[in-house]
Amino acid sequence: QVQLVESGGGLVQAGGSLRLSCAASGRTFSNYAMGWFRQAPGKEREFVSSINWDGSTYYADSAKGRFAISRDGAKNTADLQMNSLKPEDTAIYYCALRINGYYFDGGATASQYDYWGQGTQVTVSS
C-alpha cells in the first residue's frame, strides 16, 4: 500500500513563501515521477508542477518563475518551493505519484498518476 503525505501548507501573506513536502512510503520506488496539483474552491484540480526520476521538471505557466520542484530519491520525497505567492494560489495542494516514469511527458493530467495524497491547505492573504 502506497502512502503519500503532504506537509508544509499554511497561511501566508501575498509575496511570501511556503515550502511543501511530499513523502512517499509503502514500497520500493524507482524510476517514478511525482507531481503537485491544486484545487481551489469551486474549481477543477489543476496541474502545478512535476518531476521525473531523471530530474526533468515541468511547470504550469502559473508556476513558472515562482515555484521550484525538487526531489530526494533516497528519501522518496518531492518538495515544492513556492515564492512570490499570490491570493490566487490559495488552494488545497495535492501530491501525486506515477509508478512508471518512462514515457513521462510532464504529467499535466491527473489520470497519469497512480497515487495521491490527502492534500494540504495553502492560503495566501492579500
FENZI-V639404 format. One record per residue. RES is the residue in one letter. SS is DSSP state (alpha for helix, beta for strand, coil for the rest). PHI is phi in whole degrees, 0 to 359 (* if undefined). Layout:
res: {RES & RES}
ss: {SS & SS}
phi: {PHI & PHI}
This chain:
res: {Q & V & Q & L & V & E & S & G & G & G & L & V & Q & A & G & G & S & L & R & L & S & C & A & A & S & G & R & T & F & S & N & Y & A & M & G & W & F & R & Q & A & P & G & K & E & R & E & F & V & S & S & I & N & W & D & G & S & T & Y & Y & A & D & S & A & K & G & R & F & A & I & S & R & D & G & A & K & N & T & A & D & L & Q & M & N & S & L & K & P & E & D & T & A & I & Y & Y & C & A & L & R & I & N & G & Y & Y & F & D & G & G & A & T & A & S & Q & Y & D & Y & W & G & Q & G & T & Q & V & T & V & S & S}
ss: {coil & coil & beta & beta & beta & beta & beta & coil & coil & beta & beta & beta & beta & coil & coil & coil & coil & beta & beta & beta & beta & beta & beta & beta & beta & coil & coil & coil & coil & coil & coil & coil & beta & beta & beta & beta & beta & beta & beta & coil & coil & coil & coil & coil & coil & beta & beta & beta & beta & beta & beta & coil & coil & coil & coil & coil & beta & beta & beta & coil & coil & coil & coil & coil & coil & coil & beta & beta & beta & beta & beta & beta & coil & coil & coil & coil & beta & beta & beta & beta & beta & beta & coil & coil & coil & coil & alpha & alpha & alpha & coil & beta & beta & beta & beta & beta & beta & beta & beta & coil & coil & coil & coil & coil & coil & coil & coil & coil & coil & coil & alpha & alpha & alpha & coil & coil & beta & beta & coil & coil & coil & beta & beta & beta & beta & beta & beta & coil}
phi: {* & 270 & 235 & 240 & 234 & 266 & 208 & 104 & 289 & 163 & 254 & 216 & 281 & 305 & 92 & 276 & 228 & 217 & 237 & 265 & 229 & 230 & 246 & 256 & 212 & 114 & 196 & 278 & 251 & 204 & 54 & 253 & 239 & 229 & 221 & 237 & 236 & 215 & 219 & 270 & 304 & 78 & 238 & 286 & 293 & 232 & 290 & 245 & 195 & 209 & 215 & 262 & 297 & 269 & 92 & 297 & 239 & 220 & 222 & 289 & 303 & 293 & 258 & 300 & 85 & 241 & 252 & 220 & 258 & 213 & 216 & 236 & 296 & 290 & 260 & 57 & 234 & 222 & 250 & 233 & 273 & 243 & 244 & 49 & 295 & 239 & 305 & 287 & 277 & 299 & 181 & 272 & 257 & 244 & 263 & 221 & 228 & 247 & 298 & 258 & 275 & 288 & 59 & 277 & 256 & 118 & 62 & 278 & 244 & 298 & 292 & 278 & 249 & 262 & 224 & 226 & 273 & 276 & 99 & 223 & 280 & 239 & 236 & 245 & 268 & 270}
